[in-house]
Amino acid sequence: MAESPLASARLPQEWMAQLDEIAQQTGKSRTDLVREAIAMYLGVIPPEGVRSDLEQLKNRVEIVEKKLQIQEYQTS
């Protein structure tokens, strides 16, 4: 497989800290996170991993919404 071209950029220290935190939470590398961010910015269809992450988040939001509805019902 041919190597991808290399792109580099200087980022603010705060961004690097946030990037490292997200990498640790998701188990992804900095490179993967930067590629995903650029792909989304360019409107490229995100890799399957991003779709999977979005689907998981969607499911978690639905669970929270259901719990909130139950709490609202119980308090009314």
N, CA, C and O atoms as a Maestro MAE file, in Angstrom:
{
 s_m_m2io_version
 :::
 2.0.0
}

f_m_ct {
 s_m_title
 :::
 protein
 m_atom[304] {
  # First column is atom index #
  i_m_mmod_type
  r_m_x_coord
  r_m_y_coord
  r_m_z_coord
  i_m_residue_number
  s_m_chain_name
  s_m_pdb_residue_name
  s_m_pdb_atom_name
  i_m_atomic_number
  :::
  1 25 0.838 -1.172 0.000 1 A "MET " " N  " 7
  2 3 0.000 0.000 0.000 1 A "MET " " CA " 6
  3 2 0.891 1.245 0.000 1 A "MET " " C  " 6
  4 15 1.858 1.316 0.759 1 A "MET " " O  " 8
  5 25 0.570 2.221 -0.844 2 A "ALA " " N  " 7
  6 3 1.352 3.448 -0.924 2 A "ALA " " CA " 6
  7 2 1.119 4.307 0.314 2 A "ALA " " C  " 6
  8 15 0.025 4.343 0.876 2 A "ALA " " O  " 8
  9 25 2.170 4.988 0.714 3 A "GLU " " N  " 7
  10 3 2.042 5.869 1.875 3 A "GLU " " CA " 6
  11 2 1.246 7.107 1.507 3 A "GLU " " C  " 6
  12 15 1.304 7.585 0.374 3 A "GLU " " O  " 8
  13 25 0.508 7.616 2.471 4 A "SER " " N  " 7
  14 3 -0.230 8.860 2.290 4 A "SER " " CA " 6
  15 2 0.739 10.026 2.430 4 A "SER " " C  " 6
  16 15 1.727 9.929 3.158 4 A "SER " " O  " 8
  17 25 0.461 11.136 1.731 5 A "PRO " " N  " 7
  18 3 1.308 12.318 1.911 5 A "PRO " " CA " 6
  19 2 1.240 12.812 3.354 5 A "PRO " " C  " 6
  20 15 0.234 12.627 4.039 5 A "PRO " " O  " 8
  21 25 2.307 13.432 3.796 6 A "LEU " " N  " 7
  22 3 2.381 13.937 5.163 6 A "LEU " " CA " 6
  23 2 1.981 15.403 5.190 6 A "LEU " " C  " 6
  24 15 2.435 16.191 4.361 6 A "LEU " " O  " 8
  25 25 1.136 15.766 6.138 7 A "ALA " " N  " 7
  26 3 0.776 17.163 6.383 7 A "ALA " " CA " 6
  27 2 1.041 17.438 7.854 7 A "ALA " " C  " 6
  28 15 0.746 16.605 8.711 7 A "ALA " " O  " 8
  29 25 1.592 18.595 8.139 8 A "SER " " N  " 7
  30 3 1.833 18.924 9.543 8 A "SER " " CA " 6
  31 2 1.339 20.339 9.806 8 A "SER " " C  " 6
  32 15 1.250 21.168 8.901 8 A "SER " " O  " 8
  33 25 1.022 20.588 11.061 9 A "ALA " " N  " 7
  34 3 0.536 21.908 11.458 9 A "ALA " " CA " 6
  35 2 0.885 22.139 12.918 9 A "ALA " " C  " 6
  36 15 0.982 21.199 13.706 9 A "ALA " " O  " 8
  37 25 1.068 23.377 13.255 10 A "ARG " " N  " 7
  38 3 1.273 23.742 14.657 10 A "ARG " " CA " 6
  39 2 -0.091 24.052 15.251 10 A "ARG " " C  " 6
  40 15 -0.887 24.789 14.668 10 A "ARG " " O  " 8
  41 25 -0.345 23.480 16.414 11 A "LEU " " N  " 7
  42 3 -1.629 23.662 17.084 11 A "LEU " " CA " 6
  43 2 -1.407 24.297 18.446 11 A "LEU " " C  " 6
  44 15 -0.359 24.104 19.061 11 A "LEU " " O  " 8
  45 25 -2.394 25.057 18.921 12 A "PRO " " N  " 7
  46 3 -2.286 25.603 20.275 12 A "PRO " " CA " 6
  47 2 -2.184 24.462 21.297 12 A "PRO " " C  " 6
  48 15 -2.739 23.381 21.101 12 A "PRO " " O  " 8
  49 25 -1.474 24.726 22.372 13 A "GLN " " N  " 7
  50 3 -1.283 23.715 23.409 13 A "GLN " " CA " 6
  51 2 -2.616 23.195 23.940 13 A "GLN " " C  " 6
  52 15 -2.751 22.005 24.227 13 A "GLN " " O  " 8
  53 25 -3.611 24.095 24.072 14 A "GLU " " N  " 7
  54 3 -4.930 23.679 24.576 14 A "GLU " " CA " 6
  55 2 -5.570 22.646 23.646 14 A "GLU " " C  " 6
  56 15 -6.195 21.690 24.105 14 A "GLU " " O  " 8
  57 25 -5.407 22.848 22.334 15 A "TRP " " N  " 7
  58 3 -5.981 21.899 21.374 15 A "TRP " " CA " 6
  59 2 -5.311 20.537 21.511 15 A "TRP " " C  " 6
  60 15 -5.969 19.498 21.456 15 A "TRP " " O  " 8
  61 25 -3.987 20.560 21.692 16 A "MET " " N  " 7
  62 3 -3.265 19.295 21.837 16 A "MET " " CA " 6
  63 2 -3.725 18.558 23.087 16 A "MET " " C  " 6
  64 15 -3.887 17.337 23.071 16 A "MET " " O  " 8
  65 25 -3.935 19.299 24.163 17 A "ALA " " N  " 7
  66 3 -4.404 18.677 25.401 17 A "ALA " " CA " 6
  67 2 -5.786 18.064 25.198 17 A "ALA " " C  " 6
  68 15 -6.049 16.951 25.654 17 A "ALA " " O  " 8
  69 25 -6.664 18.789 24.518 18 A "GLN " " N  " 7
  70 3 -8.005 18.263 24.244 18 A "GLN " " CA " 6
  71 2 -7.929 17.052 23.318 18 A "GLN " " C  " 6
  72 15 -8.637 16.065 23.514 18 A "GLN " " O  " 8
  73 25 -7.069 17.138 22.316 19 A "LEU " " N  " 7
  74 3 -6.895 16.032 21.380 19 A "LEU " " CA " 6
  75 2 -6.402 14.787 22.113 19 A "LEU " " C  " 6
  76 15 -6.893 13.685 21.869 19 A "LEU " " O  " 8
  77 25 -5.441 14.961 23.003 20 A "ASP " " N  " 7
  78 3 -4.925 13.831 23.780 20 A "ASP " " CA " 6
  79 2 -6.001 13.235 24.683 20 A "ASP " " C  " 6
  80 15 -6.087 12.017 24.839 20 A "ASP " " O  " 8
  81 25 -6.815 14.098 25.273 21 A "GLU " " N  " 7
  82 3 -7.891 13.616 26.145 21 A "GLU " " CA " 6
  83 2 -8.907 12.792 25.348 21 A "GLU " " C  " 6
  84 15 -9.335 11.725 25.790 21 A "GLU " " O  " 8
  85 25 -9.283 13.291 24.183 22 A "ILE " " N  " 7
  86 3 -10.236 12.565 23.336 22 A "ILE " " CA " 6
  87 2 -9.622 11.256 22.859 22 A "ILE " " C  " 6
  88 15 -10.296 10.227 22.817 22 A "ILE " " O  " 8
  89 25 -8.352 11.296 22.504 23 A "ALA " " N  " 7
  90 3 -7.664 10.078 22.062 23 A "ALA " " CA " 6
  91 2 -7.676 9.025 23.162 23 A "ALA " " C  " 6
  92 15 -7.910 7.845 22.900 23 A "ALA " " O  " 8
  93 25 -7.428 9.451 24.378 24 A "GLN " " N  " 7
  94 3 -7.427 8.515 25.507 24 A "GLN " " CA " 6
  95 2 -8.826 7.947 25.741 24 A "GLN " " C  " 6
  96 15 -8.976 6.751 25.993 24 A "GLN " " O  " 8
  97 25 -9.847 8.795 25.659 25 A "GLN " " N  " 7
  98 3 -11.221 8.354 25.899 25 A "GLN " " CA " 6
  99 2 -11.720 7.398 24.820 25 A "GLN " " C  " 6
  100 15 -12.463 6.460 25.107 25 A "GLN " " O  " 8
  101 25 -11.307 7.643 23.579 26 A "THR " " N  " 7
  102 3 -11.825 6.850 22.461 26 A "THR " " CA " 6
  103 2 -10.927 5.692 22.059 26 A "THR " " C  " 6
  104 15 -11.354 4.786 21.343 26 A "THR " " O  " 8
  105 25 -9.672 5.722 22.522 27 A "GLY " " N  " 7
  106 3 -8.731 4.686 22.117 27 A "GLY " " CA " 6
  107 2 -8.197 4.893 20.707 27 A "GLY " " C  " 6
  108 15 -7.599 3.989 20.124 27 A "GLY " " O  " 8
  109 25 -8.414 6.079 20.164 28 A "LYS " " N  " 7
  110 3 -7.930 6.393 18.818 28 A "LYS " " CA " 6
  111 2 -6.630 7.182 18.930 28 A "LYS " " C  " 6
  112 15 -6.322 7.767 19.969 28 A "LYS " " O  " 8
  113 25 -5.884 7.182 17.842 29 A "SER " " N  " 7
  114 3 -4.640 7.951 17.826 29 A "SER " " CA " 6
  115 2 -4.926 9.402 17.457 29 A "SER " " C  " 6
  116 15 -5.987 9.728 16.925 29 A "SER " " O  " 8
  117 25 -3.964 10.261 17.749 30 A "ARG " " N  " 7
  118 3 -4.085 11.660 17.321 30 A "ARG " " CA " 6
  119 2 -4.296 11.728 15.813 30 A "ARG " " C  " 6
  120 15 -5.139 12.480 15.324 30 A "ARG " " O  " 8
  121 25 -3.519 10.935 15.089 31 A "THR " " N  " 7
  122 3 -3.615 10.929 13.629 31 A "THR " " CA " 6
  123 2 -5.024 10.585 13.178 31 A "THR " " C  " 6
  124 15 -5.574 11.250 12.301 31 A "THR " " O  " 8
  125 25 -5.611 9.554 13.767 32 A "ASP " " N  " 7
  126 3 -6.974 9.167 13.397 32 A "ASP " " CA " 6
  127 2 -7.963 10.295 13.667 32 A "ASP " " C  " 6
  128 15 -8.837 10.571 12.845 32 A "ASP " " O  " 8
  129 25 -7.825 10.942 14.813 33 A "LEU " " N  " 7
  130 3 -8.736 12.031 15.163 33 A "LEU " " CA " 6
  131 2 -8.602 13.202 14.198 33 A "LEU " " C  " 6
  132 15 -9.603 13.781 13.777 33 A "LEU " " O  " 8
  133 25 -7.366 13.553 13.847 34 A "VAL " " N  " 7
  134 3 -7.146 14.664 12.918 34 A "VAL " " CA " 6
  135 2 -7.686 14.308 11.534 34 A "VAL " " C  " 6
  136 15 -8.319 15.141 10.885 34 A "VAL " " O  " 8
  137 25 -7.444 13.085 11.079 35 A "ARG " " N  " 7
  138 3 -7.983 12.653 9.777 35 A "ARG " " CA " 6
  139 2 -9.505 12.736 9.763 35 A "ARG " " C  " 6
  140 15 -10.094 13.229 8.800 35 A "ARG " " O  " 8
  141 25 -10.145 12.255 10.833 36 A "GLU " " N  " 7
  142 3 -11.604 12.293 10.909 36 A "GLU " " CA " 6
  143 2 -12.115 13.731 10.886 36 A "GLU " " C  " 6
  144 15 -13.106 14.032 10.221 36 A "GLU " " O  " 8
  145 25 -11.437 14.616 11.615 37 A "ALA " " N  " 7
  146 3 -11.859 16.022 11.653 37 A "ALA " " CA " 6
  147 2 -11.741 16.661 10.272 37 A "ALA " " C  " 6
  148 15 -12.641 17.383 9.843 37 A "ALA " " O  " 8
  149 25 -10.643 16.401 9.581 38 A "ILE " " N  " 7
  150 3 -10.461 16.962 8.242 38 A "ILE " " CA " 6
  151 2 -11.480 16.372 7.278 38 A "ILE " " C  " 6
  152 15 -12.042 17.092 6.453 38 A "ILE " " O  " 8
  153 25 -11.724 15.070 7.374 39 A "ALA " " N  " 7
  154 3 -12.708 14.426 6.497 39 A "ALA " " CA " 6
  155 2 -14.088 15.045 6.687 39 A "ALA " " C  " 6
  156 15 -14.793 15.306 5.712 39 A "ALA " " O  " 8
  157 25 -14.473 15.278 7.932 40 A "MET " " N  " 7
  158 3 -15.780 15.889 8.192 40 A "MET " " CA " 6
  159 2 -15.820 17.317 7.659 40 A "MET " " C  " 6
  160 15 -16.830 17.736 7.092 40 A "MET " " O  " 8
  161 25 -14.742 18.064 7.832 41 A "TYR " " N  " 7
  162 3 -14.677 19.441 7.349 41 A "TYR " " CA " 6
  163 2 -14.803 19.486 5.830 41 A "TYR " " C  " 6
  164 15 -15.462 20.371 5.283 41 A "TYR " " O  " 8
  165 25 -14.174 18.538 5.155 42 A "LEU " " N  " 7
  166 3 -14.207 18.491 3.695 42 A "LEU " " CA " 6
  167 2 -15.497 17.889 3.154 42 A "LEU " " C  " 6
  168 15 -15.729 17.900 1.945 42 A "LEU " " O  " 8
  169 25 -16.329 17.370 4.033 43 A "GLY " " N  " 7
  170 3 -17.583 16.770 3.594 43 A "GLY " " CA " 6
  171 2 -17.417 15.372 3.039 43 A "GLY " " C  " 6
  172 15 -18.306 14.848 2.366 43 A "GLY " " O  " 8
  173 25 -16.276 14.772 3.323 44 A "VAL " " N  " 7
  174 3 -16.022 13.398 2.897 44 A "VAL " " CA " 6
  175 2 -16.812 12.479 3.817 44 A "VAL " " C  " 6
  176 15 -16.921 12.741 5.014 44 A "VAL " " O  " 8
  177 25 -17.355 11.416 3.271 45 A "ILE " " N  " 7
  178 3 -18.100 10.475 4.111 45 A "ILE " " CA " 6
  179 2 -17.158 9.965 5.192 45 A "ILE " " C  " 6
  180 15 -16.083 9.446 4.891 45 A "ILE " " O  " 8
  181 25 -17.562 10.112 6.451 46 A "PRO " " N  " 7
  182 3 -16.670 9.695 7.538 46 A "PRO " " CA " 6
  183 2 -16.401 8.193 7.511 46 A "PRO " " C  " 6
  184 15 -17.233 7.419 7.038 46 A "PRO " " O  " 8
  185 25 -15.253 7.788 8.012 47 A "PRO " " N  " 7
  186 3 -14.951 6.361 8.081 47 A "PRO " " CA " 6
  187 2 -15.970 5.622 8.946 47 A "PRO " " C  " 6
  188 15 -16.683 6.228 9.746 47 A "PRO " " O  " 8
  189 25 -16.022 4.345 8.775 48 A "GLU " " N  " 7
  190 3 -17.000 3.516 9.494 48 A "GLU " " CA " 6
  191 2 -16.913 3.721 11.001 48 A "GLU " " C  " 6
  192 15 -17.932 3.702 11.691 48 A "GLU " " O  " 8
  193 25 -15.722 3.913 11.505 49 A "GLY " " N  " 7
  194 3 -15.563 4.118 12.944 49 A "GLY " " CA " 6
  195 2 -16.315 5.332 13.442 49 A "GLY " " C  " 6
  196 15 -16.892 5.309 14.529 49 A "GLY " " O  " 8
  197 25 -16.312 6.395 12.650 50 A "VAL " " N  " 7
  198 3 -17.030 7.605 13.045 50 A "VAL " " CA " 6
  199 2 -18.526 7.344 13.016 50 A "VAL " " C  " 6
  200 15 -19.254 7.763 13.916 50 A "VAL " " O  " 8
  201 25 -18.981 6.653 11.985 51 A "ARG " " N  " 7
  202 3 -20.410 6.324 11.907 51 A "ARG " " CA " 6
  203 2 -20.825 5.480 13.102 51 A "ARG " " C  " 6
  204 15 -21.892 5.684 13.682 51 A "ARG " " O  " 8
  205 25 -19.975 4.537 13.461 52 A "SER " " N  " 7
  206 3 -20.259 3.684 14.612 52 A "SER " " CA " 6
  207 2 -20.320 4.511 15.891 52 A "SER " " C  " 6
  208 15 -21.216 4.328 16.715 52 A "SER " " O  " 8
  209 25 -19.364 5.422 16.051 53 A "ASP " " N  " 7
  210 3 -19.362 6.298 17.230 53 A "ASP " " CA " 6
  211 2 -20.628 7.138 17.282 53 A "ASP " " C  " 6
  212 15 -21.236 7.287 18.342 53 A "ASP " " O  " 8
  213 25 -21.026 7.687 16.140 54 A "LEU " " N  " 7
  214 3 -22.235 8.507 16.090 54 A "LEU " " CA " 6
  215 2 -23.473 7.682 16.429 54 A "LEU " " C  " 6
  216 15 -24.373 8.158 17.120 54 A "LEU " " O  " 8
  217 25 -23.513 6.462 15.948 55 A "GLU " " N  " 7
  218 3 -24.653 5.586 16.239 55 A "GLU " " CA " 6
  219 2 -24.718 5.276 17.732 55 A "GLU " " C  " 6
  220 15 -25.799 5.268 18.320 55 A "GLU " " O  " 8
  221 25 -23.569 5.022 18.341 56 A "GLN " " N  " 7
  222 3 -23.535 4.763 19.782 56 A "GLN " " CA " 6
  223 2 -24.003 5.981 20.570 56 A "GLN " " C  " 6
  224 15 -24.757 5.851 21.534 56 A "GLN " " O  " 8
  225 25 -23.558 7.156 20.158 57 A "LEU " " N  " 7
  226 3 -23.989 8.380 20.839 57 A "LEU " " CA " 6
  227 2 -25.486 8.593 20.677 57 A "LEU " " C  " 6
  228 15 -26.167 8.999 21.619 57 A "LEU " " O  " 8
  229 25 -25.992 8.322 19.493 58 A "LYS " " N  " 7
  230 3 -27.430 8.456 19.239 58 A "LYS " " CA " 6
  231 2 -28.211 7.534 20.173 58 A "LYS " " C  " 6
  232 15 -29.215 7.941 20.757 58 A "LYS " " O  " 8
  233 25 -27.757 6.312 20.309 59 A "ASN " " N  " 7
  234 3 -28.422 5.356 21.194 59 A "ASN " " CA " 6
  235 2 -28.373 5.817 22.647 59 A "ASN " " C  " 6
  236 15 -29.353 5.677 23.379 59 A "ASN " " O  " 8
  237 25 -27.240 6.365 23.060 60 A "ARG " " N  " 7
  238 3 -27.118 6.842 24.440 60 A "ARG " " CA " 6
  239 2 -28.037 8.029 24.700 60 A "ARG " " C  " 6
  240 15 -28.629 8.138 25.774 60 A "ARG " " O  " 8
  241 25 -28.156 8.915 23.722 61 A "VAL " " N  " 7
  242 3 -29.056 10.065 23.862 61 A "VAL " " CA " 6
  243 2 -30.495 9.584 23.984 61 A "VAL " " C  " 6
  244 15 -31.259 10.110 24.793 61 A "VAL " " O  " 8
  245 25 -30.868 8.590 23.188 62 A "GLU " " N  " 7
  246 3 -32.230 8.047 23.258 62 A "GLU " " CA " 6
  247 2 -32.515 7.469 24.646 62 A "GLU " " C  " 6
  248 15 -33.610 7.646 25.180 62 A "GLU " " O  " 8
  249 25 -31.543 6.786 25.223 63 A "ILE " " N  " 7
  250 3 -31.710 6.217 26.565 63 A "ILE " " CA " 6
  251 2 -31.913 7.332 27.587 63 A "ILE " " C  " 6
  252 15 -32.792 7.245 28.444 63 A "ILE " " O  " 8
  253 25 -31.096 8.377 27.493 64 A "VAL " " N  " 7
  254 3 -31.225 9.507 28.422 64 A "VAL " " CA " 6
  255 2 -32.584 10.179 28.255 64 A "VAL " " C  " 6
  256 15 -33.230 10.530 29.242 64 A "VAL " " O  " 8
  257 25 -33.017 10.358 27.006 65 A "GLU " " N  " 7
  258 3 -34.330 10.973 26.763 65 A "GLU " " CA " 6
  259 2 -35.445 10.145 27.394 65 A "GLU " " C  " 6
  260 15 -36.365 10.698 27.996 65 A "GLU " " O  " 8
  261 25 -35.367 8.829 27.260 66 A "LYS " " N  " 7
  262 3 -36.390 7.959 27.850 66 A "LYS " " CA " 6
  263 2 -36.386 8.067 29.374 66 A "LYS " " C  " 6
  264 15 -37.444 8.111 30.001 66 A "LYS " " O  " 8
  265 25 -35.195 8.109 29.965 67 A "LYS " " N  " 7
  266 3 -35.102 8.243 31.421 67 A "LYS " " CA " 6
  267 2 -35.693 9.567 31.878 67 A "LYS " " C  " 6
  268 15 -36.376 9.628 32.901 67 A "LYS " " O  " 8
  269 25 -35.434 10.618 31.128 68 A "LEU " " N  " 7
  270 3 -35.986 11.927 31.479 68 A "LEU " " CA " 6
  271 2 -37.505 11.934 31.366 68 A "LEU " " C  " 6
  272 15 -38.190 12.546 32.186 68 A "LEU " " O  " 8
  273 25 -38.026 11.261 30.363 69 A "GLN " " N  " 7
  274 3 -39.481 11.179 30.208 69 A "GLN " " CA " 6
  275 2 -40.101 10.431 31.382 69 A "GLN " " C  " 6
  276 15 -41.155 10.822 31.882 69 A "GLN " " O  " 8
  277 25 -39.456 9.365 31.819 70 A "ILE " " N  " 7
  278 3 -39.953 8.591 32.963 70 A "ILE " " CA " 6
  279 2 -39.929 9.457 34.218 70 A "ILE " " C  " 6
  280 15 -40.888 9.457 34.989 70 A "ILE " " O  " 8
  281 25 -38.841 10.195 34.428 71 A "GLN " " N  " 7
  282 3 -38.742 11.068 35.598 71 A "GLN " " CA " 6
  283 2 -39.809 12.155 35.555 71 A "GLN " " C  " 6
  284 15 -40.413 12.467 36.581 71 A "GLN " " O  " 8
  285 25 -40.048 12.730 34.390 72 A "GLU " " N  " 7
  286 3 -41.078 13.762 34.264 72 A "GLU " " CA " 6
  287 2 -42.452 13.184 34.576 72 A "GLU " " C  " 6
  288 15 -43.269 13.830 35.231 72 A "GLU " " O  " 8
  289 25 -42.703 11.968 34.107 73 A "TYR " " N  " 7
  290 3 -43.988 11.313 34.349 73 A "TYR " " CA " 6
  291 2 -44.178 11.043 35.842 73 A "TYR " " C  " 6
  292 15 -45.268 11.235 36.381 73 A "TYR " " O  " 8
  293 25 -43.112 10.599 36.503 74 A "GLN " " N  " 7
  294 3 -43.194 10.268 37.923 74 A "GLN " " CA " 6
  295 2 -43.370 11.507 38.796 74 A "GLN " " C  " 6
  296 15 -43.966 11.421 39.870 74 A "GLN " " O  " 8
  297 25 -42.870 12.641 38.361 75 A "THR " " N  " 7
  298 3 -42.978 13.859 39.165 75 A "THR " " CA " 6
  299 2 -44.242 14.657 38.866 75 A "THR " " C  " 6
  300 15 -44.554 15.615 39.573 75 A "THR " " O  " 8
  301 25 -44.967 14.270 37.825 76 A "SER " " N  " 7
  302 3 -46.185 15.040 37.508 76 A "SER " " CA " 6
  303 2 -47.428 14.396 38.072 76 A "SER " " C  " 6
  304 15 -48.529 14.918 37.894 76 A "SER " " O  " 8
  :::
 }
 m_bond[303] {
  # First column is bond index #
  i_m_from
  i_m_to
  i_m_order
  :::
  1 1 2 1
  2 2 3 1
  3 3 4 2
  4 3 5 1
  5 5 6 1
  6 6 7 1
  7 7 8 2
  8 7 9 1
  9 9 10 1
  10 10 11 1
  11 11 12 2
  12 11 13 1
  13 13 14 1
  14 14 15 1
  15 15 16 2
  16 15 17 1
  17 17 18 1
  18 18 19 1
  19 19 20 2
  20 19 21 1
  21 21 22 1
  22 22 23 1
  23 23 24 2
  24 23 25 1
  25 25 26 1
  26 26 27 1
  27 27 28 2
  28 27 29 1
  29 29 30 1
  30 30 31 1
  31 31 32 2
  32 31 33 1
  33 33 34 1
  34 34 35 1
  35 35 36 2
  36 35 37 1
  37 37 38 1
  38 38 39 1
  39 39 40 2
  40 39 41 1
  41 41 42 1
  42 42 43 1
  43 43 44 2
  44 43 45 1
  45 45 46 1
  46 46 47 1
  47 47 48 2
  48 47 49 1
  49 49 50 1
  50 50 51 1
  51 51 52 2
  52 51 53 1
  53 53 54 1
  54 54 55 1
  55 55 56 2
  56 55 57 1
  57 57 58 1
  58 58 59 1
  59 59 60 2
  60 59 61 1
  61 61 62 1
  62 62 63 1
  63 63 64 2
  64 63 65 1
  65 65 66 1
  66 66 67 1
  67 67 68 2
  68 67 69 1
  69 69 70 1
  70 70 71 1
  71 71 72 2
  72 71 73 1
  73 73 74 1
  74 74 75 1
  75 75 76 2
  76 75 77 1
  77 77 78 1
  78 78 79 1
  79 79 80 2
  80 79 81 1
  81 81 82 1
  82 82 83 1
  83 83 84 2
  84 83 85 1
  85 85 86 1
  86 86 87 1
  87 87 88 2
  88 87 89 1
  89 89 90 1
  90 90 91 1
  91 91 92 2
  92 91 93 1
  93 93 94 1
  94 94 95 1
  95 95 96 2
  96 95 97 1
  97 97 98 1
  98 98 99 1
  99 99 100 2
  100 99 101 1
  101 101 102 1
  102 102 103 1
  103 103 104 2
  104 103 105 1
  105 105 106 1
  106 106 107 1
  107 107 108 2
  108 107 109 1
  109 109 110 1
  110 110 111 1
  111 111 112 2
  112 111 113 1
  113 113 114 1
  114 114 115 1
  115 115 116 2
  116 115 117 1
  117 117 118 1
  118 118 119 1
  119 119 120 2
  120 119 121 1
  121 121 122 1
  122 122 123 1
  123 123 124 2
  124 123 125 1
  125 125 126 1
  126 126 127 1
  127 127 128 2
  128 127 129 1
  129 129 130 1
  130 130 131 1
  131 131 132 2
  132 131 133 1
  133 133 134 1
  134 134 135 1
  135 135 136 2
  136 135 137 1
  137 137 138 1
  138 138 139 1
  139 139 140 2
  140 139 141 1
  141 141 142 1
  142 142 143 1
  143 143 144 2
  144 143 145 1
  145 145 146 1
  146 146 147 1
  147 147 148 2
  148 147 149 1
  149 149 150 1
  150 150 151 1
  151 151 152 2
  152 151 153 1
  153 153 154 1
  154 154 155 1
  155 155 156 2
  156 155 157 1
  157 157 158 1
  158 158 159 1
  159 159 160 2
  160 159 161 1
  161 161 162 1
  162 162 163 1
  163 163 164 2
  164 163 165 1
  165 165 166 1
  166 166 167 1
  167 167 168 2
  168 167 169 1
  169 169 170 1
  170 170 171 1
  171 171 172 2
  172 171 173 1
  173 173 174 1
  174 174 175 1
  175 175 176 2
  176 175 177 1
  177 177 178 1
  178 178 179 1
  179 179 180 2
  180 179 181 1
  181 181 182 1
  182 182 183 1
  183 183 184 2
  184 183 185 1
  185 185 186 1
  186 186 187 1
  187 187 188 2
  188 187 189 1
  189 189 190 1
  190 190 191 1
  191 191 192 2
  192 191 193 1
  193 193 194 1
  194 194 195 1
  195 195 196 2
  196 195 197 1
  197 197 198 1
  198 198 199 1
  199 199 200 2
  200 199 201 1
  201 201 202 1
  202 202 203 1
  203 203 204 2
  204 203 205 1
  205 205 206 1
  206 206 207 1
  207 207 208 2
  208 207 209 1
  209 209 210 1
  210 210 211 1
  211 211 212 2
  212 211 213 1
  213 213 214 1
  214 214 215 1
  215 215 216 2
  216 215 217 1
  217 217 218 1
  218 218 219 1
  219 219 220 2
  220 219 221 1
  221 221 222 1
  222 222 223 1
  223 223 224 2
  224 223 225 1
  225 225 226 1
  226 226 227 1
  227 227 228 2
  228 227 229 1
  229 229 230 1
  230 230 231 1
  231 231 232 2
  232 231 233 1
  233 233 234 1
  234 234 235 1
  235 235 236 2
  236 235 237 1
  237 237 238 1
  238 238 239 1
  239 239 240 2
  240 239 241 1
  241 241 242 1
  242 242 243 1
  243 243 244 2
  244 243 245 1
  245 245 246 1
  246 246 247 1
  247 247 248 2
  248 247 249 1
  249 249 250 1
  250 250 251 1
  251 251 252 2
  252 251 253 1
  253 253 254 1
  254 254 255 1
  255 255 256 2
  256 255 257 1
  257 257 258 1
  258 258 259 1
  259 259 260 2
  260 259 261 1
  261 261 262 1
  262 262 263 1
  263 263 264 2
  264 263 265 1
  265 265 266 1
  266 266 267 1
  267 267 268 2
  268 267 269 1
  269 269 270 1
  270 270 271 1
  271 271 272 2
  272 271 273 1
  273 273 274 1
  274 274 275 1
  275 275 276 2
  276 275 277 1
  277 277 278 1
  278 278 279 1
  279 279 280 2
  280 279 281 1
  281 281 282 1
  282 282 283 1
  283 283 284 2
  284 283 285 1
  285 285 286 1
  286 286 287 1
  287 287 288 2
  288 287 289 1
  289 289 290 1
  290 290 291 1
  291 291 292 2
  292 291 293 1
  293 293 294 1
  294 294 295 1
  295 295 296 2
  296 295 297 1
  297 297 298 1
  298 298 299 1
  299 299 300 2
  300 299 301 1
  301 301 302 1
  302 302 303 1
  303 303 304 2
  :::
 }
}
